């Protein structure tokens, strides 16, 4: 979430002061994302430093100090609105990381773990469904935010279900292939294996090929 550009958008409507910007930001986003007033003033200071907004001057210092967007700020806002967010790199999803870690931990029932998270996500979906149903019909902002969250949470539930199905299709005792580790023999003379490598070859059985559902 870009608070910086959200404030620029609000200031594009006309001059406003910090507390007013916070109140309008929360109202425009369905009060789903609370905004600390300290964060608002810190962002305004940075915007002013970058000459994207300007204040009325020292005579209006304090909570009622008003800010307005500059021509440079308006250009920055237009560019941001038309620039797609960077979706090329997958986010570092905490839930995905938890599942991947759980696969390697002894004594962890991954299937049960998936159901715990699924139950929580479904509860969140029910909350947003209720929130949208109780919202005034003309509150478009809240409806859009609720829809976005419902679609996002639905995708998580589908991923949890797909993961559960994929793991159930694995043979008993099988786990996904571990990530590659550095070869300790890298740089050794060709054809000569270290004693550790020879021991590993003797102790390690051939990997079992596992077909997973597509």
C-alpha positions as CSV (number, residue, x, y, z in Angstrom):
1,X,0.0,0.0,0.0
2,X,1.4,3.3,-1.1
3,X,0.5,5.9,1.6
4,X,2.6,8.4,-0.2
5,X,0.6,8.3,-3.4
6,X,-2.7,8.0,-1.5
7,X,-2.0,11.3,0.2
8,X,-1.1,12.9,-3.1
9,X,-4.4,11.7,-4.5
10,X,-6.3,13.3,-1.6
11,X,-4.4,16.5,-2.0
12,X,-5.2,16.6,-5.7
13,X,-8.7,17.5,-4.6
14,X,-7.5,20.5,-2.7
15,X,-5.4,21.7,0.3
16,X,-5.8,19.6,3.4
17,X,-4.1,19.2,6.8
18,X,-2.7,16.1,8.3
19,X,-5.5,14.9,10.5
20,X,-8.0,15.5,7.7
21,X,-5.9,13.4,5.4
22,X,-5.9,10.5,7.8
23,X,-9.6,10.6,8.3
24,X,-10.3,10.8,4.6
25,X,-7.8,8.0,3.8
26,X,-9.6,5.7,6.2
27,X,-13.0,6.7,4.9
28,X,-12.0,6.1,1.3
29,X,-10.6,2.7,2.0
30,X,-13.5,1.4,3.9
31,X,-11.7,1.9,7.3
32,X,-10.0,-1.5,6.6
33,X,-6.4,-0.1,6.8
34,X,-6.0,2.2,9.9
35,X,-3.4,4.9,9.4
36,X,-1.3,6.4,12.2
37,X,-1.4,10.2,12.2
38,X,2.3,10.2,12.9
39,X,2.9,8.3,9.7
40,X,0.8,10.9,7.8
41,X,3.0,13.8,9.0
42,X,6.2,11.9,8.3
43,X,5.0,11.1,4.8
44,X,4.0,14.7,4.3
45,X,7.5,15.9,5.4
46,X,9.1,13.6,2.8
47,X,6.7,14.7,0.1
48,X,7.6,18.3,0.9
49,X,11.3,17.5,0.8
50,X,10.8,15.9,-2.6
51,X,8.9,19.0,-3.8
52,X,5.7,17.0,-4.4
53,X,3.7,19.0,-1.9
54,X,4.1,22.4,-0.3
55,X,2.8,23.7,3.0
56,X,1.2,27.1,3.8
57,X,4.3,28.2,5.7
58,X,5.6,28.6,9.3
59,X,2.7,30.7,10.4
60,X,0.4,27.7,10.3
61,X,2.7,25.1,12.1
62,X,0.9,22.4,14.0
63,X,-2.1,20.1,13.4
64,X,-3.9,22.7,11.3
65,X,-0.9,23.1,8.9
66,X,-2.3,22.8,5.4
67,X,-0.6,21.1,2.5
68,X,-1.3,21.3,-1.3
69,X,0.0,19.2,-4.2
70,X,2.5,20.8,-6.5
71,X,2.7,20.4,-10.3
72,X,5.5,18.0,-9.9
73,X,3.4,16.0,-7.4
74,X,0.5,15.9,-9.9
75,X,2.8,14.4,-12.5
76,X,4.1,11.9,-10.0
77,X,0.5,10.9,-9.2
78,X,-0.4,10.4,-12.8
79,X,2.6,8.3,-13.5
80,X,2.0,6.1,-10.4
81,X,-1.7,5.5,-11.4
82,X,-0.7,4.2,-14.9
83,X,2.3,2.1,-13.8
84,X,1.4,-1.5,-13.1
85,X,2.8,-2.9,-9.8
86,X,5.8,-5.2,-10.0
87,X,4.2,-8.7,-10.0
88,X,7.2,-10.5,-11.6
89,X,8.7,-11.6,-8.3
90,X,6.6,-13.9,-6.0
91,X,6.0,-12.3,-2.6
92,X,7.7,-13.9,0.4
93,X,4.4,-15.5,1.6
94,X,4.6,-16.5,5.3
95,X,2.0,-19.2,4.9
96,X,3.8,-20.8,2.0
97,X,7.1,-20.7,4.0
98,X,5.4,-22.3,7.0
99,X,4.1,-25.2,4.9
100,X,7.5,-25.7,3.2
101,X,9.3,-25.7,6.6
102,X,6.7,-28.1,8.1
103,X,7.4,-30.6,5.3
104,X,10.9,-31.1,6.7
105,X,10.1,-31.2,10.4
106,X,9.7,-34.6,12.1
107,X,6.5,-35.1,14.0
108,X,4.5,-32.4,12.2
109,X,1.1,-33.4,10.7
110,X,1.1,-31.2,7.6
111,X,-2.4,-32.1,6.7
112,X,-3.7,-31.0,10.1
113,X,-1.6,-27.9,9.8
114,X,-3.2,-27.0,6.5
115,X,-6.7,-27.4,8.0
116,X,-5.8,-25.1,10.9
117,X,-4.9,-22.3,8.4
118,X,-7.8,-23.1,6.2
119,X,-10.3,-22.7,9.0
120,X,-8.8,-19.3,10.0
121,X,-8.9,-18.0,6.4
122,X,-12.6,-19.2,6.0
123,X,-13.5,-17.3,9.2
124,X,-11.9,-14.2,7.7
125,X,-13.9,-14.6,4.5
126,X,-17.1,-14.8,6.6
127,X,-16.2,-11.6,8.3
128,X,-15.7,-9.7,5.1
129,X,-18.9,-11.2,3.6
130,X,-20.8,-9.9,6.7
131,X,-19.0,-6.5,6.5
132,X,-20.0,-6.1,2.8
133,X,-23.6,-7.2,3.5
134,X,-24.0,-4.7,6.3
135,X,-22.4,-1.8,4.5
136,X,-24.6,1.0,3.0
137,X,-25.4,0.4,-0.7
138,X,-23.6,3.6,-1.7
139,X,-20.4,2.7,0.1
140,X,-18.5,1.7,-3.1
141,X,-15.1,2.0,-1.5
142,X,-15.9,-0.6,1.2
143,X,-17.4,-2.9,-1.3
144,X,-14.4,-2.8,-3.5
145,X,-12.0,-3.4,-0.6
146,X,-14.2,-6.3,0.7
147,X,-14.3,-7.9,-2.8
148,X,-10.5,-7.6,-3.1
149,X,-10.0,-9.3,0.2
150,X,-12.5,-12.0,-0.5
151,X,-10.9,-12.9,-3.8
152,X,-7.4,-12.9,-2.2
153,X,-8.6,-15.1,0.7
154,X,-10.4,-17.4,-1.7
155,X,-7.1,-17.9,-3.6
156,X,-5.4,-18.9,-0.4
157,X,-8.1,-21.5,0.4
158,X,-7.8,-22.9,-3.1
159,X,-4.0,-23.2,-2.7
160,X,-4.4,-24.9,0.7
161,X,-6.8,-27.4,-0.8
162,X,-4.5,-28.0,-3.8
163,X,-1.6,-28.5,-1.5
164,X,-3.5,-31.0,0.6
165,X,-4.6,-32.9,-2.4
166,X,-1.0,-33.0,-3.8
167,X,0.4,-34.3,-0.6
168,X,-2.3,-37.0,-0.2
169,X,-1.3,-38.3,-3.6
170,X,2.3,-38.9,-2.6
171,X,3.4,-42.4,-1.6
172,X,3.7,-43.1,2.1
173,X,6.8,-41.6,3.6
174,X,7.7,-39.6,0.4
175,X,8.6,-35.9,0.7
176,X,9.4,-33.4,-2.0
177,X,12.9,-33.3,-3.3
178,X,15.2,-31.2,-1.1
179,X,16.9,-28.1,-2.4
180,X,20.3,-28.6,-3.9
181,X,23.3,-28.2,-1.6
182,X,26.9,-27.3,-2.5
183,X,29.0,-30.2,-3.7
184,X,31.9,-30.7,-1.3
185,X,33.9,-32.3,-4.1
186,X,33.7,-29.2,-6.3
187,X,37.2,-28.4,-7.5
188,X,38.6,-31.9,-6.8
189,X,40.6,-33.7,-9.5
190,X,38.4,-35.4,-12.1
191,X,37.5,-39.0,-11.4
192,X,38.6,-38.8,-7.7
193,X,35.9,-38.7,-5.0
194,X,36.5,-37.7,-1.5
195,X,36.0,-40.2,1.4
196,X,32.9,-38.3,2.4
197,X,31.4,-38.6,-1.0
198,X,32.2,-42.3,-1.3
199,X,30.5,-42.9,2.1
200,X,27.5,-40.9,1.0
201,X,27.2,-42.9,-2.2
202,X,27.2,-46.1,-0.3
203,X,24.7,-45.0,2.3
204,X,22.3,-43.1,0.0
205,X,19.7,-45.2,-1.9
206,X,18.6,-44.2,-5.4
207,X,15.9,-41.5,-5.2
208,X,12.3,-42.7,-5.9
209,X,10.5,-41.0,-8.8
210,X,7.3,-39.5,-7.6
211,X,4.5,-38.5,-10.0
212,X,2.5,-35.5,-8.6
213,X,-0.9,-34.4,-10.0
214,X,-0.8,-31.4,-12.3
